[in-house]
């Protein structure tokens, strides 16, 4: 069971939602390169993963929602609420009409 589980609905096509989610995560990896070691989201796929200092994450998009599952280690769990809020805010900015 992931430490953070986010299911965010979208009202667009799966391909569009996947492309938007990929852009969000790629930008996050660039902005937080001191924390992110690796982002893998193959072109044309609807799922990816990210690894970094203190976390492992899996991301996927289906026809109705964007799914984010992140496992935080003990040290980063203190920041769970902050991380969850920021992710939800970014998803809202991208997927709210």
N, C-alpha and C positions, 0 to 999 in steps of 0.2 A: 504494500500500500504506500502510495506516494505521500510525502509530507504536505505538498500543495497539489490540489486537484482543482483545475478550473475548466468549466464547460461553458463556453461563451457562444450564444446563438448568432448566426449570421443570416442575412436575407439576400444572399447573392448566390452565384453558381459555386459549385465546389472548386472548380478550377480557379475562379477569381479569388475566392477566399484563401485557397492554398497559396496563390501568388502573393497576396497581401500579407499573409502570415509569414511567408518566407522573407519578404522585405523587412518586416518588423524585427524578426529575429536576426537577420543579417546586420541591420543597423545597431541593434542591441549589442551584438558581438563586437562590432567596431567601436561603439561608444564605451564599452566596458571590457576592453581587451586585456586589462590587468586581471580580470576575473575569469574570462572565458578562454579555455584552452582549445576547444574544437567545436565547430558547428558543422553538422553533416545533414544536408537536406537536398538530396539529388533532384536535379531538374526533372520536371514531369511527374514527380512523386507527391503524394499527399501526406507524407510523414517525414519526420526528421528527429535528430537528437542533438543535444548540446552537453558538453562536459566542461567543468571549470573548477576553480578553487572552492571546494565545499559543497558542490552540487552536481547532480546528473539529471538531465531533463529529457523528456520525450514529448513530441508535439505531433499532432495529427489534425487533419481536417476531413470532415465528412459532409454529406449533403446539407446538414442542418447546423453544425457547430464546429468551433475550434476547440480542441482538447489540449490541455497542458498539464502534464504530470511531472512534478519535480521532487526529487529526493534530496533533502538537505542533510548535511552532516550535523553533528552535535553543536559545533561552534556557530554554524550559520542559522540554526533554528531560532536563535534569538531575533533574527531579522525576518522571520516568516511573514508576519502581518504586513510589514513594509513592502516586501517583495510581492506578495499577493496583491496588494493595493495598486502598486505600480503597474503590474502586468494587466490587471483588470482595467485600469485607466487607459492604458495604451490600446487594448482591444476595443474599448468603448470609442475611443477617438477614431479608430480605423473602421469599425463596423457599424456604428450608429448612424442612421441616415440623417 
